[in-house]
Amino acid sequence: MHSFMETVRQHWAFSSPKDEPMACTIDVDVSPDGEIVAYKLIKSSGNKYFDNSAQNAIVRTQRSGVRLPPPEPLPKGMTIIFNLPERIKR
């Protein structure tokens, strides 16, 4: 699951003038061949721009044509948590 999340997070960009902690949770459905087939925001950060940036990361990954390494064991979907302090550290 680590490389799945890392692949999506490579397509994530968000900058905030404040160092306030934010996190949102997105459910992602992945086909057996690694294609993102659906996603849904299930827990908002309370900041629509942050939430949109996380959803856009899913869309950019989907449009890039990259096949995600399937999580083991292969579930229909998985949850990714986007966490702002984690992104700032990079």
Buried (B, 14 or more C-beta within 10 A) or exposed (E): EEEBBEBBBEBBEBEBEEEEEBBBBBBBBBBEEBEBEEBEBEEBBEBEEBBBBBBBBBEBBBEEEBEBBBBEEEEEBBBBEBBBEEBEEE
